[in-house]
Amino acid sequence: MILDEPTGETYDVLIIGSGPAGLTTAKIYAEKVPSARVLIIESGAPRVLHHAAGLSKVVASGDLASDYYPAHAQRTLGGTSTVWTGLCTEMEKRAFLAGEWPIQYKELASKYQEAALILDLPSEVYEKPSVLLPGSTHILYKPFYRRATRFAKKYRSWLETSPQVDLLPGYTVVGLGVGGRLVETVRVEPTAGGGANSASLKAMRVVLACGGIGNPRLLLLSEIGAKTPVGRYFMDHPHMYQAFLLSVDRDALVQVSGPPQRGRIDAFQLTSEYCVEHGLLSSSFQFMKGLAERLEMLRGRRRVTRFGQVILRSEMKASPNNRVTLSNDRRDALGQPMAAIHLDFDRGQIRREFDQFSRVLVRSGLGRTSELRGGIQLTGGGHLMGTTRMGTSPTDSVVNADCRLWDLDNAYVAGSSVFPASGSANPTISLVALAVRLGGHLAETA
Ligand SMILES: Cc1cc2nc3c(=O)[nH]c(=O)nc-3n(C[C@H](O)[C@H](O)[C@H](O)COP(=O)(O)OP(=O)(O)OC[C@H]3O[C@@H](n4cnc5c(N)ncnc54)[C@H](O)[C@@H]3O)c2cc1C
């Protein structure tokens, strides 16, 4: 049910944030443990978008400006899924093959089917995520599927009627109280301020699902994980728009893609194995609308190609210098230090990946790229990742392979902040898959 104010109940699991990560974790756990009681605390109000937008303000330096971030951290029921585009494709294996994740790729891949159901995606997204372009050993056809599922709309009536799950909207978690190795209290303030209904809530286990900036910020505010790299290794996906044209052999493309399909967007990339062998990160070249056909000479053969502009979406190397900390002098409406963010893109790396993809494509005789204008103009994707990364030791990670904080026995993190490496795929299907895995883990260990 939807609560007006906090109650004194001690819940089995308390989840902070009602975006895709928080709602998925709650749903999977509640389904598997029918006797469980779950509380979801949501900073925003259920219906009013931007109600609590001021609480996402940050101070930024580097390649992305301060006003970029709040738009990508919506404070409302359903979180940022209220505005997202809904492009989904599986994360590549590259970073798993390179040993950058502490889990096997199959642990993530085995959850994509459930994630696809939650995101209303077609089965192709997990049954046939990618296929080699005929005639090439290194170039994959790896399309995106687009369904902009709004989590608030999809799960609202479940939240209103579930006997197991309570939602407390309009309350912001401002700190976690720790005793020994346990989170003992969760301090909340009414989002609109005033403090009249401030409360300290209790739960057996706590899940942070506040987004890629909200998660490290709450840990820093609560002085948790001081010996781990909380907030470091922040990543986004550098995007380049309107910079490149791509031509691809039409027959090869049609052989793998079949007829056009509504909601499917063609994209190409180098195989993970090739990237690992050549020290490259993952990059995806996604066709934009407005494709044309023309005759071209490719390696001495006349071919009909499909050509048009592409979006280059790239992985960025995880660097400890890109980080979320707390501002020394700027505070939000609840009196809490704002997040201070620094992020630099590596233009040289993106250039190398573009050049290598272009070379392999030309060598295959299946297509070519060309540049529309000089210079690399980058923007982010609103994909906030890496700030509470998963790993094998507290010296270089914040959570373990179960997404549990190293310092605590009853606190977990859900969302793309646990990605130790991001791949080039948009993150939501993968963070939902990890939330399915976390919900299952919480149930198995209940
Ligand atoms: C314009 C746009 C387009 C996008 N397009 C795509 C796309 O095509 N494909 C894709 O994969 N991804 C896309 N994304 C990213 C996608 O929206 C996010 O990956 C996804 O929403 C993250 O889910 P989350 O649950 O981790 O975080 P969020 O959705 O951000 O949810 C976090 C929740 O936590 C709440 N919260 C935060 N702090 C507190 C606190 N202290 N107390 C209580 N509650 C709190 C917030 O109010 C919010 O409801 C897009 C994003 C934007 C902005």
The ligand as an SDF file (V2000), in Angstrom:
LIG
                    3D

 53 58  0  0  0  0  0  0  0  0999 V2000
   16.7620   11.2670  -21.2390 C   0  0  0  0  0  0  0  0  0  0  0  0
   17.2380    9.9110  -20.8090 C   0  0  0  0  0  0  0  0  0  0  0  0
   17.2680    8.8640  -21.7110 C   0  0  0  0  0  0  0  0  0  0  0  0
   17.6900    7.6040  -21.3140 C   0  0  0  0  0  0  0  0  0  0  0  0
   17.6530    6.6070  -22.2280 N   0  0  0  0  0  0  0  0  0  0  0  0
   18.0590    5.3800  -21.8940 C   0  0  0  0  0  0  0  0  0  0  0  0
   18.0050    4.3300  -22.8500 C   0  0  0  0  0  0  0  0  0  0  0  0
   17.5850    4.5070  -23.9880 O   0  0  0  0  0  0  0  0  0  0  0  0
   18.4270    3.0990  -22.4550 N   0  0  0  0  0  0  0  0  0  0  0  0
   18.9030    2.8490  -21.1980 C   0  0  0  0  0  0  0  0  0  0  0  0
   19.3010    1.7190  -20.9170 O   0  0  0  0  0  0  0  0  0  0  0  0
   18.9580    3.8380  -20.2750 N   0  0  0  0  0  0  0  0  0  0  0  0
   18.5520    5.0870  -20.5810 C   0  0  0  0  0  0  0  0  0  0  0  0
   18.5890    6.0940  -19.6520 N   0  0  0  0  0  0  0  0  0  0  0  0
   19.0980    5.7840  -18.3060 C   0  0  0  0  0  0  0  0  0  0  0  0
   18.0340    5.1140  -17.4160 C   0  0  0  0  0  0  0  0  0  0  0  0
   16.9730    6.0040  -17.2160 O   0  0  0  0  0  0  0  0  0  0  0  0
   18.6850    4.7020  -16.1010 C   0  0  0  0  0  0  0  0  0  0  0  0
   19.7110    3.7380  -16.4020 O   0  0  0  0  0  0  0  0  0  0  0  0
   17.7470    4.0540  -15.1020 C   0  0  0  0  0  0  0  0  0  0  0  0
   16.6230    4.8360  -14.8450 O   0  0  0  0  0  0  0  0  0  0  0  0
   18.5010    3.8400  -13.7800 C   0  0  0  0  0  0  0  0  0  0  0  0
   17.6560    3.1640  -12.8820 O   0  0  0  0  0  0  0  0  0  0  0  0
   17.9040    3.2680  -11.3020 P   0  0  0  0  0  0  0  0  0  0  0  0
   16.7290    2.6400  -10.6530 O   0  0  0  0  0  0  0  0  0  0  0  0
   19.2470    2.7580  -10.9630 O   0  0  0  0  0  0  0  0  0  0  0  0
   17.9610    4.8360  -10.9940 O   0  0  0  0  0  0  0  0  0  0  0  0
   16.8140    5.9350  -11.1620 P   0  0  0  0  0  0  0  0  0  0  0  0
   15.8930    5.5600  -12.2350 O   0  0  0  0  0  0  0  0  0  0  0  0
   17.5080    7.2440  -11.2720 O   0  0  0  0  0  0  0  0  0  0  0  0
   16.0050    5.8530   -9.7930 O   0  0  0  0  0  0  0  0  0  0  0  0
   16.5740    6.2630   -8.5550 C   0  0  0  0  0  0  0  0  0  0  0  0
   15.4280    6.5610   -7.5980 C   0  0  0  0  0  0  0  0  0  0  0  0
   15.9620    6.8110   -6.3020 O   0  0  0  0  0  0  0  0  0  0  0  0
   15.2890    7.9180   -5.7170 C   0  0  0  0  0  0  0  0  0  0  0  0
   16.1890    8.5000   -4.7170 N   0  0  0  0  0  0  0  0  0  0  0  0
   17.4090    9.0380   -4.9510 C   0  0  0  0  0  0  0  0  0  0  0  0
   17.9650    9.4230   -3.7670 N   0  0  0  0  0  0  0  0  0  0  0  0
   17.0710    9.1170   -2.8030 C   0  0  0  0  0  0  0  0  0  0  0  0
   17.0770    9.2620   -1.3770 C   0  0  0  0  0  0  0  0  0  0  0  0
   18.1230    9.7800   -0.7260 N   0  0  0  0  0  0  0  0  0  0  0  0
   15.9750    8.8640   -0.6910 N   0  0  0  0  0  0  0  0  0  0  0  0
   14.8950    8.3100   -1.3380 C   0  0  0  0  0  0  0  0  0  0  0  0
   14.8660    8.1360   -2.6760 N   0  0  0  0  0  0  0  0  0  0  0  0
   15.9360    8.5400   -3.3940 C   0  0  0  0  0  0  0  0  0  0  0  0
   14.9880    8.8390   -6.8890 C   0  0  0  0  0  0  0  0  0  0  0  0
   13.9400    9.7320   -6.5980 O   0  0  0  0  0  0  0  0  0  0  0  0
   14.6240    7.8180   -7.9670 C   0  0  0  0  0  0  0  0  0  0  0  0
   13.2540    7.4920   -7.9490 O   0  0  0  0  0  0  0  0  0  0  0  0
   18.1430    7.3740  -19.9950 C   0  0  0  0  0  0  0  0  0  0  0  0
   18.1310    8.4220  -19.0710 C   0  0  0  0  0  0  0  0  0  0  0  0
   17.6820    9.6750  -19.4780 C   0  0  0  0  0  0  0  0  0  0  0  0
   17.6510   10.7880  -18.4860 C   0  0  0  0  0  0  0  0  0  0  0  0
  1  2  1  0
  2  3  1  0
  2 52  2  0
  3  4  2  0
  4  5  1  0
  4 50  1  0
  5  6  2  0
  6  7  1  0
  6 13  1  0
  7  8  2  0
  7  9  1  0
  9 10  1  0
 10 11  2  0
 10 12  1  0
 12 13  2  0
 13 14  1  0
 14 15  1  0
 14 50  1  0
 15 16  1  0
 16 17  1  0
 16 18  1  0
 18 19  1  0
 18 20  1  0
 20 21  1  0
 20 22  1  0
 22 23  1  0
 23 24  1  0
 24 25  2  0
 24 26  1  0
 24 27  1  0
 27 28  1  0
 28 29  2  0
 28 30  1  0
 28 31  1  0
 31 32  1  0
 32 33  1  0
 33 34  1  0
 33 48  1  0
 34 35  1  0
 35 36  1  0
 35 46  1  0
 36 37  1  0
 36 45  1  0
 37 38  2  0
 38 39  1  0
 39 40  1  0
 39 45  2  0
 40 41  1  0
 40 42  2  0
 42 43  1  0
 43 44  2  0
 44 45  1  0
 46 47  1  0
 46 48  1  0
 48 49  1  0
 50 51  2  0
 51 52  1  0
 52 53  1  0
M  END
$$$$
